[in-house]
Amino acid sequence: MLTLRALAAPHRPARPVSEEGAELIGGCSGALLLAWLTTGELVPALPAFLLCLCGAALARYVVHRLSMPGILWMTSAVAGFFIGGLWTWLFLQEAGLPRSLEIAALAGFALSVPLFAIAQIAGFAREAVVTHERWRQPFEPATNTAPARRFKVSLQLPCYAEPPEIVMGTMNRLAALDHDNFEVLVCDNNTQDERLWRPLEAHCRTLNARMGRECFRFFHVAPLEGAKAGALNYLLDGQMASDADIIGVIDADYYARPDFLSRLLPYFADPEIGYIQTPHDYRAYQASSYLTACYWEYMPCNKVDYPGVSEYGGAFTIGTMCLIRTEALRKAGGWAEWCLTEDSEVSVRIRAAGYRGYYFGETFGRGLIPETFDDYKKQRFRWTAGPVQQLRRHWRLFLPSPFAPAMPGWTKLLEVVRCLAPLQTLAGLALGVMGLASMIAALATGAMKPITVPPVAGMLLLIGAATWCVRTVHRYRLSGCRDTEDMIRGEIARASLVYVVLVAGIAGLSKRPLAWRRTPKFAGLSDESPFASTMAETIAGSACMVLAVGLLLAAPLIGEGMALLSFLGLAGLGVQFFCAPAMAAMAMRRSSPVRERVVWRTALTQSPARETAPALAALPDERRPLTASGRSAIH
């Protein structure tokens, strides 16, 4: 069994202690400056400041795992929770709201307090990369690869109607893994066009001849229900080697590093480890502003949030570049064919069966980003609706012990928060609109007087905006992004998904099965206007802007301060909706003015592609021939 020890945070493994003094002085100076700017006085704020400082000092000697930024973050969050809650309570008492509206506001406030506390706790785990100095769980793969040799691995590569060159490139990388004891099962399910799957069957024979043993096996199964989960269950139920200790899942477009197995398998020497997950990462995006925006939207979660969740026991599988103990998967009952995210769903049942998992932030494979914004949205719909489905199905597993099996760390809390995230956003928007409508109705009927917003609110908004900007930039830098324009593109991509995330959250509540929509890998094959897929976002954004302007014009009725705050809120939401057509425009405007279709040659068309594809795959990315869309021809 591996001996686990506390490790320095991955973003600063050799952190100089001398920096803590500078961070403490900077944090204290900033707090005093903000107190003076917001209140105009400094002395009255000193008692609260000294109380928070004492709390931070006490935490520094009690909570050894946190860095100074983590201590300051935790202290300010706790202080802000109590001060903000008290301020909100007093505001509701003194606002002069009608009785019915006051009761509704107090009920909403009472509900928001525990939800806010839970969200802060979950955020504390996700931000571990930023705030933790020492880790209990390993955050990087093993360097001693000797224990890996004893494990036999069944690598499973499901595919459906994929370009043959892409899948063959993936197979070539798997053939080059620096581990001797593995098999690769390529399962094509339900592809009707033989020109897409026959070359894969032939390429398995070619690789076997090159390796001198039968390592690759090909299966074409039709019909087969259950999409990707159905294909994986088909391989699990009798096709894979009976003595395979570990199952690896590789998407058809992911190019694995040679040390993928040798660096990760040693952790399975611990019999409690059920799975290990590595990040989603991508290639061939640099030449396109659209693909770059998508890439940097993906990376903060993969490089910052997920390692932090792993530190608190909540690591989950995300479908590719992952390894799962065969015994654990069988005990959990295999793959769920009803769930859109069969990957993360299975990790819940594996943990309920008594196993643990790790998520490592180091990249071991790179895939392809969806070519069109519509496909990008479909992918996010699947990733959002699936967790809501699994919460609806497995909510009993998240009950506290002894009502449900024990799970490691904060698994239950983190899973519930992750699955409920889109529904919380939707509920917040709905409650905000209802509260605003009720307030306007009360003002119009004379049941209440216009609300005077204190001048300090503007300063607090500016401080909040500045804090958000600093935090966002820091997250991007931890993810590897140094270019400000790329950060802006990433935020545009994130905002463009707000609408589809809300819709997916509602869809996940339905008991009816949702269609599993794959992400196609063919480049440049759609002639449909990209704006056709963003009509709903455009309408929603326009409606928000109209309402925002209307509320601004209604300032004499509702008060200038409240009108301005309402305008900023609705206009900000409208801008997020309008990011969707902006992303569609970026997807249409490729890096090259000419968009050419890629012709996928196969053995059935009397072309030498089967022989040239392996040679192309062996070239470094920058040396491969490029299509007009900026991607290499083998991609």
N, C-alpha and C positions, 0 to 999 in steps of 0.2 A: 504494500500500500504506500502511496506517495505521502510524504510528510508535508503538510501545508503549513506555511508560516506567513506572518504578516508581511506584506509587500508594500513598497512605496507606490503611491498613486502612479498610474501609467503615464500621465502627462508630465510628471516631474519625479522621476525615480530617485534623483539625488538632490533633493531640495535643500538649499542652504538654510540653516536655522536663522542666520542673520537677517533674512528677509522678513521674518515675522515681526520684528520691531518696526520696520518701515510700513508693513501692512497695517499694524495696529495704529500707528500714528496717523496714517492716511485715512483709516476708517473713522477714527475719533474726530479728526479735523473735518472730514466730510459731514459727519453727524452734527457737529456744532454749527457748521456753516448752514446746513439745511434748516436747523432749528431757528437760526437768526433770520434767514430769508423768508421762512413761512410765517413766523410770528412777529418779527420785528424786534424781538427782545431775546436776550441770551440768558440772563440770570434765572428767570422762572423755569427755564428748561434744564438747568443744571442738575436738579435732584433726579429727574427721570434719566438723564444721561449717565449720571454716576451709578444709578441702580443697574442700568443695562451694562455698564462697564464692569461692575462687580460680578454680574451674572456671567459675562464673557470670561472674566478671569477665573471664576470658579469652574466653568465648563472646560477651560483649557487644561486644568489639572485633573479633571474627572474623565473627560472624553478624550482619550489619547489618540483615537483614530482620526480625528479631524485636523485639518490644517487650519491656520489662522483665518483664511477666507471662509472656511467652513464654520468656525466658531462665530465669526461676525455674522455670517448668513443665518445661522440658527438663532442667535440672540436677537437679531433684528426681526426675524420672522415671528418669534414668540412675542416680542414687544409689540410689533405691529398688529398681531392678532388681537391682543387684549386692548390696546389703545384704539384700534380701528373699530372693534366691536363696541367698546364703550361710547365712542363718538357717534356711531350709527344709532345706538340705542337712545342717546340724548337727542339726536336730531329728530328721530321719529316721535319722541315725546313732546318736542317743542315746535314741530312743524305746523301744528294746527290742522292736521288732516281730519276729514270726516271720520266718524266712528267706524264705519264699515271699512273704509280704506285703511285706517290705522290698524285695525285688527288683521287685515290681509297683509299689510306690510310687516307687522310684528311676527305673523306666522311665517312669512317668507324669510325674515331675518333669523328666526329660530331654526328653520330648516337649513339655512345657508351656513350657520356656524359649524355644525359637525361636518358638513360637506367640505367646507373650506379647510378644516383641520385635517381631514383625511387626504385631501388633495396636497396639502403641504407636506404631510408625512411621505406620500408617494413621490412627490417632487424631490424630497430630501434623498431618497434612494436613487432616483434617476440622475441627480446631480453629483453623484459620488465621485465621478472623474474630476469634477471641479473642486470639491470640498474635502475630500478624504486624503489624509496623509499616509495612512497605513490600511492595508486591506487584509481581511481574513481569508478571502477566497483568492485563488491564483487568477491573475489578470492577463497572463500571456502563456502561450503554449510551451511545452517542455523543451528543454535543450538536450536532455539525456534521452536519446531515441532507442536505446537498447531494449526496453520492455515492449516496444511496439512489435517486435518480430514474432512474438508468440500468438498474435491475434490474426485470425483469418477474417477477411472483410469481403462482403458482398456489396459492390457498388452498383446502384440501380439507377438507370437513366431512362425515365419515361418520356415519351415524345408523341406528338400528334401533329401531322401535317407540317413538319418543320422543313426548312431548306436543307437539303442533304449536306451541303458544304459546312454549314454551321455545326450540325451534329457530328460530322466526321472530325471537325476540328476539336470538339470536346472529347471525342474518343481518343484522338491522338495524344492529348494531354494526359488522359487517364492511363494510357499505355506507358507513359514515361514516368509514372510514380515510382519513387524510390522505396518501394515496399514489395516484397516478393510474393506474399501470400494473399492474393486477392483475385476476385473475379469481377467481370463487368457484364451486367445484364441490361441489354438495350431492348426496351419494350415499346413498340409502336402500336398504339391502340386506335382502331377505327379509321385509320387513314385509307381512303379509297383509291387515291392515285398511286399506282405502283411506281411511278417515276420518283416518288418521294421516299419510299421505304426500301425498294430493292437495292439502291446503292449502299444503304446502311448494312443490309444483310451481307452484301459482297465485301464491304469494308471490314466487317468482323472477321471474315475468313482471311483477308489480307493481313490484318494485325496479328491474328493467331499464328500465321505462317512466319511473320517477322519475329515474333516473340518465342517461337519454338514450342508453344504449348497452347492448349485451349483455354484462353483467359476470357475471351469475349463470346457471349452467346446472344443471339438475336431472336426476338419473338414478335410476330405480327399477329395481333389478336383482334378479331372483329366478328360479331359485335362484343363490346365490353362496356358495361355500365360503370358509373362512378368516376369518370374523368381520371385525373391524376391519381386520386386515392384508389380508384378501382384497379389501375395498372399496378400500383405498388402492392395492393392486396393479392393480386394475381401472382406476382413474383414471390411474395411471402408464403403463399399457400402451396408450396410444392416445387416451384421452379428454381429457387435459390439453393445453394449448397447447404446440405443439412448440418454441416459442421462449422458454418460461418458464425463467428462470435459477434461480429459487428456488421450493421447495415449502414451504408453510406448513400445518401440521396443527392443526386447531381442533376440540376436542370439542363436541358438540352443545349443551352447556349453558354454554359459556364466553363471557362478555361481554368482548370485547377493547377496550382503550383505543384512541383514534384514532391515537396515535403509535406503535402496535405495530410497524409496518413502517418508518416514517421513522427511528426511533431505532436499529433493529437492523440494517437492511440495509447501512449503511456499512461494517460490519466484513467483509462479503463482498468488499470491494475487495482484500483479501488472498486470493490464490488458494488458500492452504493451509487456509483456514477452511471446514470441511465442514458445520457446523451451529452454531446458537445456540439455547440453551434458556433459558426464563424460568420462574419458580416456579409450581407449583400454588398457587392461592389461591382463596378461597371467599367467598361472599356469603350474606346472608339466614340467618345463624346466631345472631345476638345474642339473639333472643327465646327460645331453647331452651337449657337446661343441657346436654342431650345433644349438640346440634350444636356448642355452644361447646366442650365437652370434645373432640370430634373435631377441631375447628379448631385448638386449641392443641396437640394431639398432632401434627398435620401440620407446623406451622410451624417448629419448631426445625430439622428436617432441611432444609426448603426454604430457610430464611433463614440458617442457620449452617453446616450440614454440606456442602451441595452447592456453595456458593461456594468453600469451602476445598478441596474435591476438585478443582474447576476450576482453582484456582491451581497444582495439581501435575499438570495434564495429564489428569485423569481425568473431565472433564465428560461427562455422558451425557444423552441425550434421555429425556424422561419423558412423551411421548405427546400433549401439547397445548400450545398457545402456544409452538411451536418452529418454527424455520426451517431447512431443509436444502437444501444445494446440489444441484440436480438431477443434475449430472454425478457428484457423489460418491455419491448414492443409486443411480444406475444402475450405477456401477462396483462397488458393494457387492453388487449383485444383487437390489435391491428389499427388500420387507418379508417377514419370516419368518412364515409362517402357522402354523407348528408351535409357536411360543413364546407363552406367556401374556403376556409383556412384550415384544411386538414392537418397542416404542418404544426401550427401553434396549438391546435386542439389536442393532438396526441400527446404533447408534452404535459398537459394538465393531467391526463389519465396516468401517465408514467409516474408523475410525482405523487399522485394519489396511491399508486401501487407501492410506494416506499423508496423511490429512487430520487436522486438529485441530478442537476445538470449544470453545465458551465457555458457561459458565453464569453468568447475571447474577441477582443477588438482588432486583432491582426487579420489582414486580408489574406485569404488562401485561394481565392478564385474570383474571376470577373466575368460578368455576363453582359447582356445587351439591354439598353433602355428602350422602352416602347417607342416606335418610330413616329406615331401620331399622338396628338393630344387626346383624342378620343380613346385610344388604347391605354394611355396613361391614366385617364379617368376610370376606365373599366378595371384596371389593376387596383387602383385605390378603393374602388367600390368593394371589390372582393376582400381586400385587406381590412376594411372597416366593418362590413356586414358580418364577416365570419366570426370575429370575437363576440359580437352581440349574440349571434346564434349559439355559440358555445356557452355563454353565460346563461342564456335562456334554458339550455339543455342541462347544464351541469351546476346550476346554482346551489344544489344541495351539497356539492363537494366543497363549497367555499364557506359553509357554516363552521362556527368554532367547534373545537373538540369539546365533548365527545360526540357531538352530533354528526361529525364527518371525520374522515381519516385525517390524521395530522399531515401537514406538508411543511417542507423546509422553510425557514426564515419568514419573510413577510409575503410568501407566495399568494395567500388568499387575498390579502388586501391589495397587492399590486395587480393581480389578475382582475379583480372586481373594478378597480379604478380604470385599468386599461380598456376593459370591455365597455364600461359605461361612459367613456370619454365623449363619444359623439352624442349620446343622449343627454349628457349634462350640458353640452353646448347648446343643443336644441332647446332644452328646458330653460336655460338662462335667457335665450333670445325670446322665447314665448312669454316668460314671466316679465321680461323687460317691456315688451310691446303691450302686454295687458296692463302693467302698472302705469305706463305712459298714457294709454287710452283712458284708464280710470281717472288719472289726475286731470287730463284735459276735460273730461266730462264733468268732474267736480268743479273745476274752475269756470267752465262755461255756464253752469247752473248756479254759480255763486255760493256753492257749499264750502268753498275754501278760498283763501286769498293767494295771490301769486307768491311763489316761493322765492325768497332772496338767497342766492347762493353766495357764501362768504368769499371775499377776494382770495383767500388762501387756496381755494379750490384750483384756481388757474396755476398757481405755483406748484401745487401737488401734481397736477397733470404733467407739467413740464418735467418735474423730477421723475415721475413714473416713466415718461417717454425716454428720458436720458438713461435711466436704469435699464430699461428694456433694450435700448440700442447697445449699451456696453455689454450686457449679458449675451445678446445675440451674436455680436462680433466675437466674443470670447468663445462661444460654442462653435462657431465656424472655424476659428483658428485651431481649436482642439481637434476639429475634424480634418484639418489639413488645408483649409482654404485661407489664402493670404490676400487674394484679390478682392477689393471692395465691390467691383462690378459683379463678380461672381456671387458675392454674398447677396447683393440686391436681386440678382436673377433667382437665387435660391428662395428668397422671401416671396418673390412674385409667384414662383411655382407653388410654394406652400399655400399662399392665399388663394390661388386659382382652384384649389381642391376643397374649399370651404363648403360649397354647395353640395358637391357629390358626397362628402363626408356626412352631411346632415341627412341626405336622402338615404344613404346606405345604413345609417343608424336606425332609421325607421324601418327599412326593408328587413333588417336583421331580426326585428321583433316578430315578423310574420312566421306562422307555423308552416306555411307553404314552402316547398323546396325552391331555392333560388338557382337559376341557371348558372353553371360554371363557365365563365367566358375566358377563354385562353388569351394570352398576349401573343399575337402573331409576330413572327420574326422576319417576314418578307418586307424588304425596304421599298418604299416608293411605289406601291401598287394601288393606291386609292386615288381616284379622281374626284371624290366628293369634296365640296368646300369644307375646310376645317371649321368654319364658323357655324355650320349646321349643328354641331354637337354642343355649342355654347349658347344656344338660344335661351334656355332656361336661366342661365346665369346673367345674361344680358338683360332679360326682363326683370329679374330680381334686383339687379343693380340699379336699373332705371327707376324702379318703384322706390327703392331706398333713397335715391337722390331726390325724387319728387317730394317724398315725405319729409326729408331733411330740410329742404327749402321751405316747405309749408310750415314747419315748426319754427324756423327762423323768422318767417313773416308773422307768426303768431306770438311774437315776443311780448307785445302789450298785454296779451291775455294770460300767458303762463309765466311771465317774468323773463328778463333778458338773460340772466345767468342760466336758468333752466333751459331756455330756448337754445342757447349756445351749446350747452352740454349735449342736449338731444340732437342738435345738428351734427356735432362732431361724431357722436356715436353712430348715427344712421349713415352719415357720409362715409365714415370709415368702413362700415359694413358694405356699402355700395362699391367702394373702391376694391375691396377684396373680391366681390363678385365680378367686377370688370377685369380682374386679372386673368380670368378664364379666357375671354377672347384675345387678351394680349398674349397668352401662351399659345393659343391657336395660331395667331399671326406669326409668332416665332417659329412654330413647327412648320408653317408653310414656307417661311423665308429661310431656306437652307443656306449653308455657308457658300454654296456654289450657285450661280444663277441658273444653271442647267440641271434638271433633275432627270436622270435616266433610270430606266427600269433595270434591275439586275436579272439576267437570264440564268436560271439555275440549270446547268447542264448535268445530265446524268448518263449512266451507262446505257440506258434505253434509248438515248438520242444519239448514240454512236459518237460520244465525246470522250476525250481523255481526262475529264474532270476527276474521275476516281483516282487516277494516278497523280494528277497535279495537286489535288487538295492536300494530301499529307505534306508535300514539299512546301506548299504555301504556308501551311500551319506551323511548320518548323521555323519560319522566318520571324524575326522580331516584328512587333506591331508596326513600327515606323517604316519597315522595309517592304511591307506587303503592298501589292497594287491596290489603288483606291478606286472606288466608284465615284461618280459625280456627287453623291450625297456625302462624301467625306469618310465613309466607312471602308474598311479593307474588303476586297472582293470576297475573301473567305468568310467574312462576318455576315 
